[in-house]
């Protein structure tokens, strides 16, 4: 059994505690308008053009996006960085795409990592069958859980899916006592109006208990915009401006009133 992975980020410091290795897994059931990893949407290896520039000249090189790794290969990569992981209290994070789209492999590799005493985290949209989530719970120390919008129609319009399964899984994970960091993308015109922000803060604070250790507010940005042309995907938010630092600080204070530690960025 192997997993299709499109990127491996070593020395990651924004995907859970300490220094980590983050594996980005291909395939995602969502098509968020603001996605900064569009190369993670497809479940297949993709061939795209990469432009290399040498001495003022441009060369088009065919590049394959996605590579298969076995669980043993992942463990081998992790072991090379164990000194940094152990010294910093770090671990391994699986992101995407949506890692739960490759749930059987994820279960296997998380189990192996836990057997070696390595801290594990799963960065998820929550859009997956409940049985897949339940199976991972004993081997996942931390869920980085996206909550994008509470209103089903709005959620479906901008992501392509309903939020019903997502909210059910979120509530279930909390009920089971797993640690959660909530990740809220701040998207102007989508989820940043006053009514929704109040509803979202109430939703989070009413369910948090001791399980939710932090809220991460992720400001919309255009960093991944150039990738869309490369992968022949329409970029649907060309005119949306990134939230200002002042606005993000206002939102940080707003969500901190829930009593949950809140920070800007992952």
C-alpha positions as CSV (number, residue, x, y, z in Angstrom):
1,X,0.0,0.0,0.0
2,X,1.3,3.4,-1.0
3,X,0.2,7.0,-0.7
4,X,0.3,9.7,-3.4
5,X,2.2,12.7,-2.0
6,X,2.9,16.0,-3.8
7,X,5.2,17.7,-1.3
8,X,7.2,17.0,1.7
9,X,8.0,20.0,4.0
10,X,10.9,19.4,6.4
11,X,11.5,21.7,9.4
12,X,7.8,22.8,9.4
13,X,6.9,25.0,12.4
14,X,3.3,26.0,11.5
15,X,1.6,22.6,11.3
16,X,1.6,21.6,15.0
17,X,4.0,21.8,18.0
18,X,7.7,21.9,17.5
19,X,9.7,21.1,14.4
20,X,7.8,18.8,12.1
21,X,7.8,17.0,8.8
22,X,4.6,17.7,6.9
23,X,3.5,15.3,4.1
24,X,1.1,16.8,1.6
25,X,-1.2,14.1,0.2
26,X,-3.0,14.4,-3.1
27,X,-6.8,14.3,-3.6
28,X,-9.4,16.6,-2.1
29,X,-13.2,16.4,-2.3
30,X,-13.4,20.2,-2.0
31,X,-12.8,22.8,-4.6
32,X,-12.3,25.9,-2.4
33,X,-12.2,29.1,-4.5
34,X,-9.1,30.4,-2.5
35,X,-7.2,27.1,-2.3
36,X,-3.4,27.7,-2.3
37,X,-2.6,24.1,-3.0
38,X,-4.5,23.4,-6.2
39,X,-1.9,20.7,-7.1
40,X,-3.4,18.7,-4.2
41,X,-7.0,18.5,-5.6
42,X,-6.5,15.7,-8.2
43,X,-6.1,12.1,-7.1
44,X,-3.7,11.4,-10.0
45,X,-0.1,12.1,-10.8
46,X,-0.1,15.2,-13.1
47,X,2.3,16.4,-15.7
48,X,2.8,20.1,-16.0
49,X,5.2,22.6,-17.6
50,X,7.8,24.1,-15.4
51,X,9.7,27.1,-16.7
52,X,13.4,27.2,-15.9
53,X,15.4,30.4,-16.5
54,X,19.1,30.2,-17.2
55,X,21.2,33.2,-18.4
56,X,18.2,35.1,-19.6
57,X,16.8,32.2,-21.5
58,X,13.7,30.2,-20.7
59,X,13.4,26.4,-20.9
60,X,10.1,24.5,-20.6
61,X,10.6,21.3,-18.6
62,X,7.9,18.6,-18.0
63,X,7.4,18.1,-14.3
64,X,5.4,15.3,-12.6
65,X,3.4,16.4,-9.6
66,X,2.9,13.5,-7.2
67,X,4.9,10.5,-6.1
68,X,4.0,7.3,-4.4
69,X,5.5,6.5,-1.0
70,X,5.2,3.5,1.2
71,X,4.7,3.7,5.0
72,X,8.3,2.4,5.4
73,X,9.6,5.1,3.1
74,X,7.9,7.8,5.2
75,X,9.3,6.4,8.4
76,X,12.8,6.4,6.8
77,X,12.4,10.1,6.0
78,X,11.1,10.9,9.5
79,X,14.0,9.0,11.2
80,X,16.5,11.2,9.5
81,X,15.1,14.3,11.3
82,X,14.4,12.7,14.6
83,X,17.1,14.7,16.5
84,X,15.2,17.9,15.5
85,X,11.8,16.4,16.2
86,X,12.7,15.1,19.6
87,X,14.6,18.2,20.8
88,X,11.8,20.5,19.8
89,X,8.8,18.4,20.9
90,X,7.8,18.1,17.2
91,X,6.4,15.3,15.1
92,X,4.8,14.5,11.8
93,X,1.8,16.2,10.2
94,X,-0.3,14.9,7.2
95,X,-1.9,17.6,5.1
96,X,-3.1,18.0,1.6
97,X,-5.2,18.0,-0.4
98,X,-7.3,16.0,2.1
99,X,-5.3,13.2,3.8
100,X,-8.5,11.4,4.8
101,X,-9.1,10.7,1.1
102,X,-6.3,8.1,1.5
103,X,-7.6,6.9,4.9
104,X,-6.4,3.3,4.7
105,X,-2.8,4.4,4.2
106,X,-3.1,7.2,6.7
107,X,-4.3,4.7,9.4
108,X,-1.4,2.4,8.7
109,X,1.3,5.1,8.8
110,X,-0.1,6.9,11.9
111,X,-0.2,3.6,13.7
112,X,3.5,3.0,12.9
113,X,4.5,6.5,13.9
114,X,2.7,6.1,17.3
115,X,4.4,2.8,17.9
116,X,7.7,4.7,17.7
117,X,6.4,7.4,20.1
118,X,6.2,10.2,17.5
119,X,3.6,13.0,17.8
120,X,1.1,12.9,15.0
121,X,-1.2,15.5,13.5
122,X,-3.8,15.5,10.7
123,X,-4.7,18.7,8.9
124,X,-8.2,18.1,7.6
125,X,-11.2,19.7,6.0
126,X,-13.3,17.2,8.0
127,X,-15.2,16.1,4.8
128,X,-14.8,12.3,5.1
129,X,-16.9,9.4,6.3
130,X,-17.2,9.2,10.1
131,X,-15.8,5.7,10.2
132,X,-12.6,6.9,8.6
133,X,-12.2,9.6,11.3
134,X,-13.1,7.1,14.1
135,X,-10.4,4.7,12.9
136,X,-7.7,7.4,13.1
137,X,-8.6,8.8,16.5
138,X,-6.4,6.4,18.6
139,X,-3.3,7.3,16.6
140,X,-3.8,11.1,16.0
141,X,-2.5,13.4,18.8
142,X,-3.8,16.5,17.2
143,X,-6.4,17.5,14.5
144,X,-5.9,20.8,12.6
145,X,-9.5,21.2,11.7
146,X,-10.8,23.7,9.1
147,X,-14.1,25.4,9.7
148,X,-14.9,27.6,6.8
149,X,-18.5,28.5,7.0
150,X,-21.6,27.5,9.1
151,X,-24.2,28.1,6.5
152,X,-24.6,25.0,4.2
153,X,-25.6,26.8,1.0
154,X,-22.7,29.3,1.2
155,X,-20.3,26.5,2.1
156,X,-21.4,24.5,-0.9
157,X,-21.2,27.5,-3.3
158,X,-17.6,28.3,-2.4
159,X,-16.2,24.8,-1.7
160,X,-18.4,22.5,-3.8
161,X,-19.6,20.5,-0.8
162,X,-22.1,20.8,2.1
163,X,-20.7,21.3,5.6
164,X,-23.0,18.7,7.1
165,X,-20.4,15.9,7.3
166,X,-17.7,18.4,8.3
167,X,-19.6,19.7,11.4
168,X,-20.7,16.2,12.4
169,X,-17.0,15.0,12.4
170,X,-15.9,18.1,14.2
171,X,-18.4,17.5,17.0
172,X,-17.5,13.8,17.1
173,X,-13.8,14.5,17.4
174,X,-14.4,16.9,20.3
175,X,-16.8,14.4,22.0
176,X,-14.1,11.8,21.9
177,X,-11.6,14.1,23.6
178,X,-9.1,14.6,20.8
179,X,-7.0,17.8,20.8
180,X,-8.1,20.3,18.1
181,X,-6.6,23.4,16.7
182,X,-9.4,25.2,14.7
183,X,-8.2,26.8,11.5
184,X,-10.5,29.5,10.1
185,X,-9.6,30.9,6.6
186,X,-10.5,34.6,6.6
187,X,-12.0,35.1,3.1
188,X,-13.4,38.6,2.4
189,X,-16.9,38.4,1.0
190,X,-17.3,34.8,2.1
191,X,-17.1,34.4,5.8
192,X,-16.0,37.7,7.3
193,X,-19.4,39.5,7.7
194,X,-20.4,40.4,11.3
195,X,-23.4,38.1,11.5
196,X,-21.4,35.0,10.5
197,X,-18.4,35.9,12.6
198,X,-20.6,36.1,15.8
199,X,-22.3,32.9,14.9
200,X,-18.9,31.2,14.3
201,X,-17.5,32.4,17.6
202,X,-20.5,31.2,19.5
203,X,-20.3,27.8,17.7
204,X,-16.7,27.4,18.6
205,X,-16.9,28.6,22.2
206,X,-20.1,26.6,23.0
207,X,-18.3,23.3,22.1
208,X,-14.7,23.9,22.9
209,X,-14.4,22.5,26.5
210,X,-10.7,21.7,27.1
211,X,-10.3,20.1,23.7
212,X,-9.7,23.2,21.6
213,X,-6.2,24.4,22.3
214,X,-6.1,27.3,19.8
215,X,-7.8,29.1,17.0
216,X,-5.7,29.9,14.0
217,X,-6.9,32.7,11.7
218,X,-5.6,32.2,8.2
219,X,-5.8,35.4,6.1
220,X,-6.6,35.0,2.4
221,X,-3.6,35.5,0.1
222,X,-2.8,35.1,-3.5
223,X,0.5,33.2,-3.1
224,X,-0.9,30.1,-4.9
225,X,-2.5,32.1,-7.8
226,X,0.3,31.3,-10.3
227,X,-0.3,27.6,-9.9
228,X,-3.8,27.8,-11.3
229,X,-2.7,28.5,-14.8
230,X,-0.1,25.8,-14.5
231,X,-2.8,23.2,-13.7
232,X,-5.4,24.7,-16.0
233,X,-7.8,25.6,-13.2
234,X,-9.9,28.7,-13.2
235,X,-8.9,31.2,-10.4
236,X,-12.3,32.5,-9.1
237,X,-11.1,35.2,-6.8
238,X,-8.9,37.6,-8.9
239,X,-10.3,40.8,-7.4
240,X,-10.3,39.8,-3.7
241,X,-7.8,41.8,-1.6
242,X,-5.9,40.2,1.2
243,X,-7.2,41.3,4.7
244,X,-5.1,44.1,6.2
245,X,-3.0,43.5,9.3
246,X,-5.3,45.8,11.2
247,X,-8.3,43.8,10.2
248,X,-6.6,40.5,11.2
249,X,-5.7,41.9,14.6
250,X,-9.3,43.0,15.1
251,X,-10.5,39.4,14.4
252,X,-7.8,38.0,16.6
253,X,-9.2,40.1,19.5
254,X,-12.7,39.2,18.6
255,X,-12.2,35.4,18.7
256,X,-10.0,35.6,21.8
257,X,-13.1,36.8,23.6
258,X,-14.2,33.2,23.4
259,X,-11.5,32.4,26.0
260,X,-9.5,30.3,23.5
261,X,-6.0,31.3,22.5
262,X,-6.1,32.9,19.1
263,X,-3.3,33.6,16.7
264,X,-2.9,34.9,13.1
265,X,-1.5,32.3,10.8
266,X,-0.9,28.6,11.3
